[in-house]
């Protein structure tokens, strides 16, 4: 364990005394604890585990304090993980991520009352959070590819995600992921080589996370822009507002959640004229995974949803070429809609997809997983079900709730439960649910009477 005082390298806005006081002495200590846990996750980058609960328990003696003076801000660390240091000096990328955490937590504590009171639209507040993180770049043509996929994937799937990233990098495209390992790291690693070959220096590797997941999916070392959104719903909205095309690699419950989120939005007829290119891709050995996923989508959301994406197997060049062509379409579409290139204002996102869903046992049991609702609402509820499964699998609070109350109970139509069981069973069999330790299902599926 290491004790150190860390100052930022490069530029960081100074914090006012009131901001620091608020961070240090909030009435319930929530923001100080939130900052501490997110900082610990960043400092643990490279640890081969996705058990956030175990990470926090293993570092109970870790502490971090914000120090302020007229010359700027510094962080005092006690009992920090050694892997964040080289010869006593903190790794620069981890240092930058640490101060990005500070920036976003300070902003969150200032803005959260507005999120709660809904005095502004959630879309506006997502915009302001991204603007505060300097993630919005005006006067730049569309070139940001959002890559979704699992952290617990096979080596051949990881290698394929690198190959796709390499092909994207050769074409000058930037990458945005959930910032963790696996399919979140692979495209960035591949694109790094592609950019280097093309001598592209102003590359962007954006990692978007949220406090509930960061301890389980610490930012990988390639991320050069780290952004922490307040919860999974705002994180997902940040992806689709910021990005210009979406690629989905193999994954597990979290990837299914992301897919259901974007499909639910695109099923809204108000978005019929908004271009959001969506590609599912993986190596030949993972073809069955996409067949299972496509079948589940067809059985639940129907052919209309299946028509919203393209599946490309074992062809990174075709994926990259397709994305490049789609960027031209996005450019024309944004011009036609008189919309910004740096933030997709035209996309309509209903409140079902915006407000935070707390995966308590009661809320999970009360989800409507029957067909007696329109497809967009059905997708929203299915997304919530997968969000709860992710929480029960790897989020500290979710793991604790499962240990205390047992598995979540999900109830729905018999055919829906059968389709869900088939997909989740495949995820378990293919080791897609959890990276570390044996997997015990955190859910039970019950046919609704």
C-alpha positions as CSV (number, residue, x, y, z in Angstrom):
1,X,0.0,0.0,0.0
2,X,1.2,3.5,-0.8
3,X,0.7,6.9,0.8
4,X,1.1,9.9,-1.5
5,X,0.0,13.5,-2.2
6,X,-1.0,13.8,-5.9
7,X,-1.3,17.0,-7.9
8,X,-2.8,17.2,-11.4
9,X,-0.6,17.2,-14.5
10,X,-1.9,19.4,-17.2
11,X,-5.0,21.6,-16.8
12,X,-7.6,21.2,-14.1
13,X,-10.0,23.9,-13.1
14,X,-9.4,25.1,-9.6
15,X,-12.0,24.2,-7.0
16,X,-13.6,26.8,-4.8
17,X,-13.5,26.4,-1.0
18,X,-17.3,25.9,-1.0
19,X,-17.0,23.0,-3.5
20,X,-14.3,21.3,-1.4
21,X,-16.3,21.9,1.8
22,X,-19.3,20.4,0.2
23,X,-17.3,17.4,-0.9
24,X,-15.7,16.9,2.5
25,X,-18.7,17.7,4.8
26,X,-21.9,16.8,3.1
27,X,-24.5,15.9,5.7
28,X,-24.4,12.2,5.2
29,X,-21.0,11.9,3.7
30,X,-22.4,10.5,0.5
31,X,-20.4,12.4,-2.0
32,X,-17.1,12.0,-0.1
33,X,-17.8,8.2,0.0
34,X,-18.8,8.2,-3.7
35,X,-15.6,10.0,-4.6
36,X,-13.6,7.6,-2.4
37,X,-15.1,4.5,-4.0
38,X,-14.7,5.8,-7.6
39,X,-11.1,6.8,-6.9
40,X,-10.3,3.4,-5.5
41,X,-11.7,1.8,-8.7
42,X,-9.5,4.0,-10.8
43,X,-6.4,3.2,-8.7
44,X,-7.2,-0.5,-9.1
45,X,-7.0,-0.5,-12.9
46,X,-5.5,-3.7,-14.1
47,X,-6.8,-5.9,-11.3
48,X,-8.2,-9.1,-12.8
49,X,-11.6,-9.0,-11.0
50,X,-15.1,-7.7,-11.7
51,X,-16.3,-8.1,-8.1
52,X,-16.8,-4.6,-7.0
53,X,-18.0,-5.7,-3.5
54,X,-14.8,-7.6,-3.0
55,X,-12.7,-4.7,-4.2
56,X,-14.2,-2.3,-1.7
57,X,-13.9,-4.9,1.1
58,X,-10.2,-5.6,0.4
59,X,-9.3,-1.9,0.7
60,X,-11.3,-0.8,3.7
61,X,-8.3,1.2,5.0
62,X,-7.9,3.2,1.8
63,X,-8.7,7.0,2.2
64,X,-8.5,10.0,0.0
65,X,-8.8,13.7,0.9
66,X,-9.0,16.8,-1.2
67,X,-6.5,19.5,-0.3
68,X,-6.8,23.0,-1.5
69,X,-4.5,26.0,-1.4
70,X,-4.3,29.3,-3.4
71,X,-2.0,27.4,-5.8
72,X,-4.5,24.7,-6.7
73,X,-5.9,21.4,-5.7
74,X,-4.2,18.2,-4.6
75,X,-5.2,14.7,-3.3
76,X,-3.8,13.0,-0.3
77,X,-4.0,9.2,-0.6
78,X,-3.4,6.7,2.2
79,X,-3.1,3.0,1.7
80,X,-3.6,3.2,-2.1
81,X,-3.1,0.1,-4.3
82,X,0.5,-0.3,-5.3
83,X,-0.3,-1.2,-8.9
84,X,-1.2,2.5,-9.6
85,X,2.5,3.5,-9.0
86,X,5.8,2.9,-10.7
87,X,8.9,3.4,-8.6
88,X,6.9,5.5,-6.2
89,X,5.3,7.7,-8.8
90,X,1.7,7.5,-9.9
91,X,1.1,6.3,-13.5
92,X,0.2,9.5,-15.5
93,X,-2.9,7.9,-17.1
94,X,-4.2,6.8,-13.7
95,X,-3.5,10.3,-12.3
96,X,-5.5,11.9,-15.1
97,X,-8.4,9.5,-14.5
98,X,-8.3,10.3,-10.8
99,X,-8.7,14.0,-11.4
100,X,-11.5,13.3,-13.9
101,X,-13.3,11.5,-11.1
102,X,-12.9,14.5,-8.9
103,X,-14.1,16.8,-11.7
104,X,-17.3,14.8,-12.3
105,X,-18.1,14.1,-8.7
106,X,-17.8,17.8,-7.9
107,X,-20.1,18.6,-10.8
108,X,-22.6,15.9,-9.8
109,X,-22.9,17.2,-6.3
110,X,-23.7,20.7,-7.6
111,X,-26.2,19.5,-10.2
112,X,-27.9,16.6,-8.6
113,X,-30.6,18.8,-6.9
114,X,-31.7,19.8,-10.4
115,X,-31.8,16.2,-11.6
116,X,-34.0,15.3,-8.6
117,X,-36.3,18.3,-9.0
118,X,-36.5,18.0,-12.8
119,X,-36.2,21.7,-13.2
120,X,-34.3,21.0,-16.4
121,X,-34.8,18.1,-18.9
122,X,-32.5,15.1,-18.4
123,X,-31.3,15.6,-21.9
124,X,-30.1,19.1,-21.1
125,X,-28.4,17.9,-17.9
126,X,-26.6,15.0,-19.8
127,X,-25.5,17.7,-22.3
128,X,-24.1,19.9,-19.5
129,X,-22.3,17.0,-17.8
130,X,-20.6,16.2,-21.1
131,X,-19.8,19.8,-21.7
132,X,-18.3,20.1,-18.3
133,X,-16.0,17.2,-19.1
134,X,-15.0,18.9,-22.4
135,X,-16.3,16.0,-24.4
136,X,-18.3,18.1,-26.9
137,X,-16.3,19.2,-29.8
138,X,-18.1,21.6,-32.2
139,X,-17.2,22.0,-35.9
140,X,-16.0,18.4,-36.2
141,X,-17.5,16.0,-38.7
142,X,-19.1,12.8,-37.4
143,X,-16.4,10.2,-36.6
144,X,-17.1,8.8,-33.1
145,X,-17.9,5.1,-32.9
146,X,-19.6,3.8,-29.8
147,X,-18.5,0.2,-29.1
148,X,-20.5,-2.0,-26.7
149,X,-19.7,-5.5,-25.6
150,X,-18.8,-7.5,-22.5
151,X,-15.9,-7.4,-20.1
152,X,-16.1,-11.2,-19.7
153,X,-15.4,-12.5,-23.2
154,X,-13.3,-15.2,-24.8
155,X,-9.8,-14.4,-26.1
156,X,-10.8,-14.9,-29.7
157,X,-13.7,-12.4,-29.2
158,X,-11.3,-9.9,-27.6
159,X,-8.8,-10.3,-30.5
160,X,-11.6,-9.8,-33.0
161,X,-12.6,-6.5,-31.3
162,X,-9.0,-5.4,-31.6
163,X,-9.1,-6.2,-35.3
164,X,-12.2,-4.2,-35.8
165,X,-10.7,-1.3,-33.8
166,X,-7.6,-1.5,-35.9
167,X,-9.7,-1.2,-39.1
168,X,-11.6,1.7,-37.6
169,X,-8.4,3.5,-36.6
170,X,-6.9,3.2,-40.0
171,X,-9.9,5.1,-41.2
172,X,-9.4,7.9,-38.7
173,X,-12.4,7.0,-36.5
174,X,-12.4,7.7,-32.8
175,X,-13.7,5.2,-30.2
176,X,-16.1,5.5,-27.2
177,X,-16.7,2.6,-24.9
178,X,-17.8,1.8,-21.3
179,X,-14.1,2.2,-20.5
180,X,-13.5,-1.3,-19.0
181,X,-11.7,-4.4,-20.2
182,X,-12.8,-7.0,-22.8
183,X,-14.8,-5.6,-25.7
184,X,-14.5,-2.1,-24.1
185,X,-10.7,-2.2,-24.3
186,X,-10.1,-4.2,-27.5
187,X,-11.4,-1.7,-30.0
188,X,-9.4,1.1,-28.3
189,X,-6.2,-1.1,-28.4
190,X,-6.7,-1.9,-32.1
191,X,-7.5,1.7,-33.0
192,X,-4.3,2.9,-31.3
193,X,-2.2,1.0,-33.8
194,X,-4.4,2.1,-36.7
195,X,-4.0,5.8,-35.7
196,X,-0.3,5.3,-35.2
197,X,0.1,3.9,-38.7
198,X,-1.8,6.9,-40.1
199,X,0.2,9.3,-37.9
200,X,-3.0,10.6,-36.3
201,X,-2.1,12.3,-33.0
202,X,-5.3,14.0,-31.8
203,X,-7.0,10.7,-31.1
204,X,-10.0,10.3,-28.8
205,X,-10.6,7.2,-26.6
206,X,-13.6,8.1,-24.5
207,X,-14.7,6.0,-21.6
208,X,-18.1,6.6,-20.1
209,X,-19.0,5.0,-16.8
210,X,-21.1,5.5,-13.7
211,X,-20.5,5.1,-9.9
212,X,-22.4,1.8,-9.6
213,X,-20.2,-0.1,-12.2
214,X,-16.8,1.6,-12.0
215,X,-15.6,-0.6,-9.2
216,X,-16.3,-3.7,-11.3
217,X,-15.2,-2.2,-14.6
218,X,-12.2,0.0,-13.8
219,X,-11.1,2.3,-16.7
220,X,-8.6,0.7,-19.0
221,X,-5.2,2.3,-19.6
222,X,-6.0,3.5,-23.1
223,X,-8.9,5.8,-22.1
224,X,-7.8,9.4,-22.5
225,X,-11.2,11.0,-21.7
226,X,-12.9,9.5,-18.7
227,X,-16.5,10.7,-17.9
228,X,-18.6,9.6,-14.9
229,X,-22.4,9.9,-15.4
230,X,-24.6,9.7,-12.3
231,X,-26.3,6.4,-13.2
232,X,-26.7,3.8,-15.9
233,X,-29.6,5.6,-17.6
234,X,-27.7,8.8,-18.0
235,X,-24.6,6.9,-19.1
236,X,-26.6,5.2,-21.8
237,X,-28.1,8.5,-23.0
238,X,-24.6,10.0,-23.1
239,X,-23.5,7.2,-25.4
240,X,-26.3,7.7,-27.9
241,X,-26.2,11.5,-27.8
242,X,-22.4,11.7,-28.2
243,X,-21.7,8.9,-30.7
244,X,-22.4,8.7,-34.4
245,X,-22.6,5.0,-34.9
246,X,-22.8,2.0,-32.6
247,X,-21.0,-1.4,-32.9
248,X,-22.0,-4.2,-30.6
249,X,-19.5,-7.0,-29.8
250,X,-20.3,-10.2,-27.9
251,X,-21.2,-9.7,-24.2
252,X,-23.5,-10.7,-21.5
253,X,-26.3,-9.2,-19.5
254,X,-24.9,-5.7,-19.7
255,X,-24.6,-5.8,-23.4
256,X,-28.2,-7.1,-23.7
257,X,-29.2,-4.1,-21.6
258,X,-27.5,-1.7,-24.0
259,X,-29.0,-3.4,-27.0
260,X,-32.5,-3.2,-25.6
261,X,-32.0,0.4,-24.7
262,X,-31.1,1.5,-28.2
263,X,-33.7,-0.7,-29.8
264,X,-36.4,0.7,-27.5
265,X,-35.4,4.2,-28.5
266,X,-35.3,3.4,-32.2
267,X,-38.7,1.7,-32.0
268,X,-40.2,5.1,-31.2
269,X,-41.8,6.3,-34.4
270,X,-40.6,9.8,-33.6
271,X,-37.1,8.6,-34.4
272,X,-37.9,7.1,-37.8
273,X,-36.0,9.9,-39.5
274,X,-33.0,10.0,-37.2
275,X,-29.9,8.1,-38.5
276,X,-28.4,5.8,-35.8
277,X,-26.3,3.1,-37.6
278,X,-26.2,-0.1,-35.5
279,X,-24.0,-3.1,-36.3
280,X,-23.7,-6.4,-34.4
281,X,-20.4,-8.1,-35.1
282,X,-18.1,-10.9,-33.8
283,X,-15.8,-13.7,-35.0
284,X,-17.1,-16.8,-36.7
285,X,-16.9,-18.8,-33.4
286,X,-19.4,-16.3,-31.9
287,X,-21.9,-16.6,-34.7
288,X,-24.3,-18.7,-32.5
289,X,-24.2,-15.9,-29.9
290,X,-25.7,-13.4,-32.3
291,X,-28.2,-16.0,-33.6
292,X,-29.4,-16.4,-30.0
293,X,-29.6,-12.7,-29.5
294,X,-31.4,-12.1,-32.8
295,X,-33.8,-14.9,-32.0
296,X,-34.6,-13.4,-28.6
297,X,-35.2,-9.9,-30.1
298,X,-37.5,-11.5,-32.7
299,X,-39.4,-13.4,-30.1
300,X,-39.9,-10.4,-27.8
301,X,-39.8,-7.2,-29.9
302,X,-40.5,-8.6,-33.4
303,X,-39.3,-8.1,-36.9
304,X,-39.5,-4.3,-36.7
305,X,-36.7,-4.4,-34.1
306,X,-34.7,-6.9,-36.0
307,X,-34.7,-4.6,-39.0
308,X,-32.9,-1.9,-37.0
309,X,-29.5,-3.5,-37.0
310,X,-27.1,-5.3,-39.3
311,X,-25.1,-8.5,-38.3
312,X,-21.6,-8.9,-39.8
313,X,-19.6,-12.0,-38.9
314,X,-15.8,-12.3,-39.1
315,X,-15.1,-9.3,-41.3
316,X,-13.5,-6.3,-39.6
317,X,-12.9,-4.6,-42.9
318,X,-16.6,-4.8,-43.9
319,X,-17.5,-3.4,-40.4
320,X,-15.2,-0.5,-40.8
321,X,-16.2,0.3,-44.3
322,X,-19.9,0.1,-43.3
323,X,-19.3,2.5,-40.5
324,X,-17.4,4.9,-42.7
325,X,-20.3,4.9,-45.2
326,X,-22.8,5.4,-42.3
327,X,-20.8,8.5,-41.1
328,X,-21.6,10.2,-44.4
329,X,-25.3,9.4,-43.9
330,X,-25.2,10.7,-40.4
331,X,-23.5,13.9,-41.6
332,X,-26.3,14.4,-44.2
333,X,-29.0,13.5,-41.7
334,X,-27.8,16.0,-39.1
335,X,-27.6,18.7,-41.7
336,X,-31.1,17.9,-42.9
337,X,-32.4,18.0,-39.3
338,X,-30.3,21.1,-38.6
339,X,-28.8,19.2,-35.7
340,X,-25.4,19.4,-34.1
341,X,-22.7,16.9,-35.0
342,X,-21.4,16.8,-31.4
343,X,-24.7,16.0,-29.6
344,X,-27.7,14.3,-31.1
345,X,-30.6,16.6,-30.0
346,X,-33.0,15.1,-32.6
347,X,-33.2,11.7,-30.9
348,X,-36.4,11.4,-28.8
349,X,-35.8,9.5,-25.6
350,X,-38.9,8.8,-23.5
351,X,-38.8,9.1,-19.7
352,X,-39.0,5.2,-19.5
353,X,-35.4,5.2,-20.6
354,X,-34.2,8.3,-18.7
355,X,-35.2,7.9,-15.1
356,X,-33.1,5.8,-12.8
357,X,-34.3,2.3,-12.1
358,X,-33.4,1.0,-8.6
359,X,-33.1,-2.8,-8.9
360,X,-34.6,-3.7,-5.6
361,X,-36.3,-7.1,-5.2
362,X,-39.7,-5.4,-5.1
363,X,-39.1,-3.3,-8.3
364,X,-37.7,-6.3,-10.2
365,X,-40.7,-8.5,-9.2
366,X,-43.1,-5.7,-10.3
367,X,-41.6,-5.3,-13.8
368,X,-44.1,-5.8,-16.6
369,X,-42.5,-8.5,-18.8
370,X,-45.7,-9.4,-20.7
371,X,-46.7,-8.5,-24.2
372,X,-49.7,-6.3,-23.1
373,X,-47.7,-3.1,-23.9
374,X,-46.3,-1.3,-26.9
375,X,-42.9,-2.5,-28.1
376,X,-40.9,0.5,-26.9
377,X,-42.2,0.1,-23.3
378,X,-41.6,-3.6,-23.5
379,X,-38.0,-2.9,-24.5
380,X,-37.7,-0.5,-21.6
381,X,-38.9,-3.1,-19.1
382,X,-36.7,-5.8,-20.5
383,X,-33.8,-3.4,-20.2
384,X,-34.6,-2.9,-16.6
385,X,-34.6,-6.6,-16.0
386,X,-31.1,-7.0,-17.5
387,X,-30.0,-3.9,-15.6
388,X,-31.0,-5.6,-12.3
389,X,-29.2,-8.8,-13.4
390,X,-26.0,-6.8,-14.0
391,X,-26.4,-5.2,-10.5
392,X,-26.8,-8.6,-8.9
393,X,-23.8,-10.0,-10.8
394,X,-21.2,-7.4,-10.2
395,X,-22.4,-4.2,-8.6
396,X,-21.5,-3.9,-4.8
397,X,-25.0,-2.9,-3.8
398,X,-26.7,-5.5,-5.9
399,X,-24.4,-8.3,-4.7
400,X,-25.1,-7.3,-1.1
401,X,-28.9,-7.3,-1.8
402,X,-28.8,-10.8,-3.3
403,X,-26.8,-12.1,-0.3
404,X,-29.4,-10.6,2.1
405,X,-32.7,-11.4,0.2
406,X,-31.9,-14.1,-2.2
407,X,-32.3,-14.0,-6.1
408,X,-34.5,-11.5,-7.9
409,X,-37.8,-12.8,-9.2
410,X,-38.8,-11.9,-12.7
411,X,-42.4,-12.6,-13.8
412,X,-43.8,-12.6,-17.3
413,X,-45.6,-14.4,-20.1
414,X,-44.6,-18.0,-20.5
415,X,-43.1,-17.6,-24.0
416,X,-41.2,-14.4,-22.8
417,X,-39.8,-16.2,-19.8
418,X,-38.8,-19.2,-22.0
419,X,-37.0,-16.8,-24.4
420,X,-35.3,-15.0,-21.5
421,X,-34.3,-18.3,-19.9
422,X,-32.8,-19.6,-23.2
423,X,-30.7,-16.4,-23.6
424,X,-29.5,-16.2,-20.0
425,X,-28.7,-19.9,-19.8
426,X,-26.5,-19.5,-22.9
427,X,-24.8,-16.5,-21.2
428,X,-24.1,-18.7,-18.2
429,X,-22.8,-21.6,-20.2
430,X,-20.5,-19.3,-22.2
431,X,-19.1,-17.7,-19.1
432,X,-20.5,-14.3,-20.1
433,X,-22.0,-13.3,-16.7
434,X,-19.0,-12.9,-14.5
435,X,-15.3,-12.7,-14.9
436,X,-14.1,-13.7,-11.4
437,X,-15.3,-16.7,-9.4
438,X,-18.0,-19.3,-10.0
439,X,-21.4,-17.8,-11.2
440,X,-24.5,-18.4,-9.2
441,X,-27.6,-16.9,-10.9
442,X,-29.0,-13.8,-9.1
443,X,-32.4,-14.3,-10.7
444,X,-35.4,-16.6,-10.9
445,X,-37.8,-16.7,-13.8
446,X,-41.5,-17.2,-13.0
447,X,-44.3,-17.7,-15.5
448,X,-47.1,-15.2,-14.8
449,X,-50.5,-16.8,-14.1
